[in-house]
Amino acid sequence: MTSTNDVNDEGNPAPVLLDLTDDNAYYVITQALSDFAHEARGRAEDMAGYEIPDAAGSLEAFELADVAESLRLHIETQIDALSAPQKTSAPQEKSE
């Protein structure tokens, strides 16, 4: 949980910055999110298949799986964008 003191000027929680430039750090985070999503989907399917289905629990587990997958995709998208070759503009000619 974010403490109430850890907010930006608009009162929103301050973002967390993770340094994922190390391949191992990137792998650990993205793999953990993928594993979590996979396990949450499995729990959701199990709950839906109970003799007396737990619809609320199943829906919550599916939602958590979606959050984990969304976070993983967000990380990958940001890293891909930052890793893409940057276009450089041609030098400007000086006018005299």
C-alpha positions in Angstrom: 0.0 0.0 0.0 1.1 3.6 -0.6 1.2 5.8 2.5 -0.8 9.0 2.4 2.5 10.9 2.6 3.7 9.4 -0.7 1.6 11.5 -3.1 2.3 14.0 -5.9 0.9 17.5 -6.0 -2.4 16.3 -7.3 -2.8 14.0 -4.4 -2.2 10.9 -6.5 0.2 8.2 -5.4 3.7 8.9 -6.6 4.9 6.5 -9.4 7.6 3.9 -8.6 10.7 3.8 -10.8 12.4 0.5 -11.2 15.7 0.1 -12.9 15.2 -2.8 -15.2 18.3 -2.1 -17.4 19.9 -5.2 -15.9 18.7 -8.3 -17.9 18.3 -10.3 -14.7 16.1 -7.6 -13.0 13.9 -7.4 -16.2 13.6 -11.2 -16.4 12.7 -11.6 -12.7 10.0 -8.9 -12.8 8.4 -9.9 -16.1 8.6 -13.6 -15.3 7.0 -13.1 -11.8 4.2 -11.1 -13.4 3.6 -13.8 -16.0 3.7 -16.6 -13.4 1.3 -14.6 -11.2 -1.1 -14.1 -14.1 -1.0 -17.8 -15.0 -1.6 -19.0 -11.4 -4.4 -16.5 -10.9 -6.1 -17.7 -14.0 -5.8 -21.2 -12.8 -7.3 -20.3 -9.4 -10.1 -18.5 -11.2 -10.9 -21.5 -13.3 -10.8 -23.8 -10.2 -13.2 -21.5 -8.3 -15.6 -21.4 -11.2 -15.6 -25.2 -11.4 -16.3 -25.8 -7.7 -19.4 -27.8 -6.9 -20.8 -24.5 -5.6 -18.9 -22.1 -7.9 -17.3 -19.0 -6.2 -18.2 -16.5 -8.9 -16.9 -13.5 -6.9 -13.6 -15.1 -6.1 -13.2 -16.3 -9.7 -13.9 -12.8 -11.0 -11.4 -11.3 -8.6 -8.7 -13.8 -9.6 -9.3 -13.1 -13.3 -9.1 -9.4 -12.6 -5.7 -9.8 -10.7 -4.4 -11.9 -13.6 -5.4 -9.1 -16.0 -3.6 -6.5 -13.8 -0.4 -8.6 -13.7 -0.5 -9.1 -17.5 -1.2 -5.4 -18.1 1.8 -4.5 -15.9 4.1 -6.9 -17.8 2.9 -5.5 -21.2 3.4 -1.9 -19.9 7.0 -2.7 -18.8 7.8 -4.4 -22.2 6.2 -1.5 -24.1 8.2 1.1 -22.2 11.5 -0.8 -22.6 10.9 -1.4 -26.3 10.2 2.3 -26.8 13.4 3.3 -24.9 15.5 0.7 -26.7 14.4 1.8 -30.2 17.0 3.6 -32.2 16.4 7.4 -31.8 16.2 9.5 -34.9 18.7 12.3 -35.0 18.0 15.5 -36.8 20.4 16.8 -39.4 22.7 19.5 -38.2 21.4 23.0 -38.9 23.4 25.2 -41.3 24.6 28.5 -39.9 23.4 31.6 -41.7 25.6 34.6 -41.7 
